[in-house]
């Protein structure tokens, strides 16, 4: 069975890190899943994030992720 998840790039990539790789890292950090990430986003959305005394509009990129392993599952 092939499992597919969507990985949301909500943070900022590290220096010289590809956005798709940052999305895969985010999927592991937030959901404990590992897999093969698509190199092109399949969508995006924006939201308002509250900061100190202000709001900032951010764009989130959505990448497909073919799940191969999940933390805590054999």
Buried (B, 14 or more C-beta within 10 A) or exposed (E): EEEEBEBBBBBEBEEEEEBBBBBBBBBBEEBEBBBEBBEEBEEEEEEEEEEEEEEEEEEBBBBBBEBEEBEEEE
